[in-house]
Amino acid sequence: MKRRHTFPALVFVILAGIVASTHSSSAVVTEQGPSAFGQGDFSFFSGLGTEHWGYSFDATANHRGQARGRATFNILENFVQTQVVVKINCLEVVGSSGFATAFLSGTVLHSDDPEFPKHANVVFLAEDNSNSPTFHPDIISRLFVFEGIDCHDRAVPLTFFQQSPDAITIEP
């Protein structure tokens, strides 16, 4: 007879342990801030010939504005391939979902391009126009070295390149 009373008690103890150790989902979820990511390529004529740039970036910020991410730029100029890897530490987003501009800045982690030395402060801009009321392609700027300026200064590079409408995604 003791077995009949032991089984329900054991089930009750196991269920009570599961309920007590389960966290509420609202306690686990953290507020996330803006994010921006994209990949693509563009070409332009410089004084030394045509430059072809391939890029990818992914950056997120928390609700306190602290950002992290990485960007990689592969640059082909006069048959010489270089790569610049950036640790993104600043992300400022202006606009609404699908119609927003992201100002990004960070520090060069790796570079074999003399224009972008290691530890240099760099900025670039990306724009998501997927929900624009009129057709506008996504745009991106090339990478620029700007010492003493970060994304919160909203420095606007003057060189922009059109991308396909789905190349860049920005969420405020």
N, C-alpha and C positions, 0 to 999 in steps of 0.2 A: 503494500500500500504506500509505502514511502515514495515509491517511484512516481506515482501519479501526482503527488504534490510537488515533487522536485522539478519536474519538467516545466510547468507553468511559471514557477518562480525563476528558473534559469532563463527562460525566454524573456520575462519581465526585466531581469537584471541586464541582459544583453541589449534590449531595446532602450532601456534607460541610459545605458552607457553611450549608445550611438547618438541619441538625442542630445545628451549633455555635451558631447564632444563636437557636434556639428555647429559651425559658425553661421551666423546670419549672413546672407550674401551682401547686404548693405554694409556690413562691417569690413568686408574684404575688398570691395570695389573702391578704387581711388579715382578722384577726379582727374581727368586728363585735359590738358590744354590743347593748343593748336598742333597740327601736324602738316607736313609737306613732303611729298616724294615725287620722283619722276626720273625718266631716262629718255635719252634720244641723242641726236647729233645735229650739228650745223656746220656750215662752211662760210668763210668770208675771205675777201682779198685784203691782205695787209701789205705794207711797203716791201716786204720780203717775198711775197708770193701768196698762194692760197693756203689758208690754215683750215684744217678739218678737226673739229672737236667732238668727241663723244663724251657723254656725261651720265652719271647716275647719282642720285642723292636721296637720303631718307633722314628726316629730322622730326623729332617730337619734343613738345614742351609739357611740363606739368602745370597744374593750376596755379602755381606760384611763379610761373614764367621761366623756370630753369629748363634749358634746352640741352639736348644731346642728339648726336647723329653723325653721319659720315657722308662725304661726297667724294667722288672720284672723277677726274677729268683726264681723258686720254687725248693728247694733242699731237696731230701729225702736221709738220711744217717742213716743206722742202725735203721730203723723204726721211725726216728725222722724227722718230716717235718718242714722246715724253709722257710722263704720268705725274699727276699731282693728286695727292690724297689729303683731304681736309677733315679735321675733327670739328664738327659743327657744335658751337657752344652758345649760339644765340639765334632765336627764331622769333620774328615779329610778323604777324599775319593781320592784314587789313582787308575787310570785305566779308562776304558771306560764302557759304558752301557752294562751290562750283563757279564762283565769280570773285576770286580773291587774289591778292598779291602777297607773296612771302618774301621778306627781307631776311637773308641768312648771312651769318658771318662765323668765322672760326679761325683755327690755326693750322698751318700746313704741317702735317705729320711726316709726309714723305714727298720728295720732289726730285726729279732729275732734269727739271726745267729751270734754267738760271733766272727766268723772269719771276718765279715763285719760290724763293728760298725757304728751306725748312724753318719753322717757327714764325714765319711771316703771318701777319693778320690779313685775312682776305674776306671779301664780301661778294655776294652775287644775289640776283633777284630772279624769282620765278613767278609766273602768273598763270592761274587756272581760269580759263574762260569757257568751260564746258556748259555753264548755265547762263551765258551772256544772252541778253534779249535780242541782240543782233549777232551775226556770225563774227567771231573774233577767234583766231587761233591762239593756243597757249603760246607763251613767250618765255624766253630765258635770256639772261645776260651772260656774257663770258665772265670769268673770274677776274677780280681786280685786287691788287695789293693796296690796302688803305690802313696805314698805321694810325691808331688812336680813334678809329671809328668802328662801331659795331652795328648790329642790325637795328637796335633801338633808335639810332640816329636816322634811320630810313634814307641812307645815302642812295641815290638813284643813279646807277651806272647809265651811261648814255648810249650804250650799244646793246640792242635787243635782237633776238633771232626768233622767227616764227617757228612753231612746232606743230605737230599734229594735235587735234583737239583733245586727244586722250593721253598726251605725253606727260602731263603734270596734273597732280591731284593735291589740293590744299583744303584742309578742314580747319575752320576757325575754332 
